[in-house]
Amino acid sequence: MDSDVIVREKRSSYGPVLAWLALLAAATMWSYISYELFFTKPAGPNFSGEVAEWIPLQTPGVFRLAVLGDCRGNTEALEAILEHARRRADAAVILGDIVDHASGIQYRFVNLEIFESARGLPVFTGIGNHDLDRSERGDFFRKYFGPDHWWWRFGRNLFLMTNNVEDTRWDGERDWLSQALDRQARPGDHIFVMMHKPPALSTDPLEHTLSSHKSKELLQLLSVHPNLTILASHIHELKEYDFHGIPVFISGAAGAPQRLDPPLYGYFLLQCSLENCQPERMELGSIPPSGFFSEKSLLLKYYYVELTGIILAAGLLARYQWRRRKRPANA
């Protein structure tokens, strides 16, 4: 047997080894994903009621709430913000766009990341447009995080979360918000209405806000309450503006892509007494950039990697068998 044949046989022997390695990698990934699908703990769930009955307070009579939004699956930024908030807040609320493209597996893994990063900090959620599935529905969100609208009370502070991203549910959500205000609001309350898309001003592009029609309906509903603030996200920055006399705080800088270079991540911290709340801008320093591996996108987006491994293994085995059949009988 000459040296060329020996080299070819040695090279062809790598095929089964590579195939088994690919199958092992695929099986490991599949096992890990399957484990997380069945055993991930919930981040919430969302609730309606008195804050002090549901959320442990570090200081009696004081409630500190971290308000953030739009992480879009960037788990490194989300982890850094929750770690920062955990040392300062009693709870956190994410105002939507928790995932990038809604699927059950994405929700499971981001839910796990929230649970691990928060380390005991209660985290609650609102729904964003990227949290909708391909049918533009929020069923995955409601399955994993609970109700998409809810209310809290802390002293004379009333918090209401509403879903303003599902077009088919807009009329029902508007009616729910109206009824919740009628039932829960008391004279002298400081009201915080939380939502994903902020209301539109004539100078803002409509793709980053509610439509003009919905914004007018929202203004008509909210303007009768004199002490009201809107907390929203969707725009990927920390921003404040005035909506026909209503203060609006945008907290959409929890990891989603930004035009700023380097990006500025952060959140708003509400410092609440039993009488009122004061928002404080919390800007974070350097956070690892969102990249292919750094944001665990193998788990969050490309969870078909195990299928790729199986296809690769099958291809290598098929090539190995084909080369064996082509080998001369006297070789």
VENMO-V894179 format. One line per field, one symbol per residue. psi: psi as a letter, one per 20 degrees, with the letter a starting at -180 (. if undefined). A space follows every 10 residues. Layout:
psi = ???
//
This chain:
psi = prhggggghg ghihghghgh gghggghggg ggghghhhjp qqhdrqrpap giihppphpp jppppporrm hkjnhggggg ghgghhiiqh rqppkrlhag oprggggghh ggggghhhli ppprqrprhi iqahjkqkhg ghghibqiqr qqpocjpppp pqokiohijg ghhggggghh ghhhpqpiqo pooprfpqqq rhipphijrq rgghhghggh hhiiohmqqp prcgpmrpqp rpnlippppp mklkiqqrhq oqqoqarpop opaihrqpqp popqbpqpqo aghhjkihhh gljjhhhggg gggggggggg hghghipqhj .
//
